[in-house]
Amino acid sequence: MTATVGTLAGAVWTALNENGALNSKDLKKVAKIKSDKDLFLALGWLLREDKVVVAEADKVLTVTLK
């Protein structure tokens, strides 16, 4: 499972690096992640490594690289 989450985190980081800030729906689409669970696992990984910032406005998550 750790390898899978690491791969998902890499896909999220790449999507953000190439596109800038994205909301969670667009990030999932650009990173080609199929489920919310996988997206949140990847975001948790990146948050733990202090690589991203997640903000919420009007119940929409926006993710940016640090």
N, C-alpha and C positions, 0 to 999 in steps of 0.2 A: 504494500500500500504506500509506503514511503516513497518509493521510486515513481509511482504513478502521480502522487501529489506533487513531487518535485518537477515532473514533466509538465503538469498543468500550470504550476507556478511559473515555469519558464515561458509557456505560451502566453500567459497573462502579462508577464513583464515585457515580452516582445511586442504584444499588441499595444501596450501603453507607450512603449518607446517609439513605435512607428506612427502612432495616431494621437498622442497626447492624452489629455484627460478624457475619460469615457464614463458614461453612466453604466450601471451594472448590466442592463439589457444589451446595450451595444457592445460592451466588453465581452460578454458571453458569446455574442455572434462573431465578433472579429477574432477572438481567440479560439473559436470553434469548440467551445465547451458545451456539452449537451445538457447538463443538469445544474440546477442552482447549488446543490450539495457540492459538486465538483468545483464550481466557481468559488464558493465560500471556503472550501479547504485550501484552494490555491491562494486566496486572499489572506487567509490566516497564516499561511507559510510566509508570504511576503511581508505581512505586518510584523510577524515575529522577527524577521530579519531586518526590519526597519527600512524597507525598500519602497513602500507606498504610503500614501495618505488617503484615508477614506472619510468622506464628508457626507452628511445627509441633509437634504433640503427638500421639504415637501414630500417626504417619504421616498425620495429617490436617492440612491447611493451614487456618488461620483468618486471615481478612483483616479489618482494621479501618482506618478513616480516622484520620489523625493529627489 
